[in-house]
Amino acid sequence: MKLFAYGTLRRRGRIEALVGRRLDEPVAATLEGYRLYDTGRGYPVILPAPGHRVQGVLWTIEEADLSYLDHYEGADEDPPYYFRRTVRVETAEGPVEACVYVGNPAVFDRLVPIEAYEIG
């Protein structure tokens, strides 16, 4: 299965530590209809926004990895920080179905639209 990553999960070291193994090289991908927001907490969220797009990478993961990733993203919190959704992303090879973590705007008191987010 595929995971579209646009924030901290773009970092190889971070995602591999979470899933506990080496992953194949990620593929560049674009998600249409979403926009990136700065939360003021050192990581971004995306929210639906027609006419916008988010650049990221596509990792190949196993379904069993989702519980670790859900926990990392706070998708298992009450209320959740993120919701895991299935989306269609564009790659150089064409469209691909992937899961992505979409922010829950109710839990963030600061959401500032940004066009680019550098992960260092």
C-alpha positions, 0 to 999 in steps of 0.5 A, a space after each residue: 500500500 502507499 502512503 503520501 507524506 508531506 511533513 515529518 513522515 517525508 524524513 526517511 529516518 523518521 518513518 523507518 524508525 516508526 515502521 522498524 525497517 528500511 523502506 524503498 526509495 520514495 516517489 515524488 507525488 502531488 495531491 490536488 485539492 488540499 492546502 498545507 498549513 503551519 500549525 506553529 508546533 513544528 509540523 504542518 497539516 493539510 486540509 481540503 482546499 479546492 484549487 490548491 495542491 501539496 507536494 510530497 512523497 509516496 512511500 510503500 508501506 505494509 498495512 501492519 504499519 498503519 497502527 504505528 503511523 496512526 499513533 505517531 500522527 495522533 489519529 488514535 487520540 480523542 479528539 484525533 489530531 489527524 484523520 487517515 484518508 484515502 486519496 488519489 495522488 499524481 506521480 510521474 507514472 500516473 495516478 496512484 491511490 494512497 492513504 494520507 493524514 489530514 489535519 483535524 482543524 478543531 484541535 489546532 488553534 493556529 493554522 496559517 496557510 503556507 505554500 512550501 514546507 521544508 523538512 530538514 
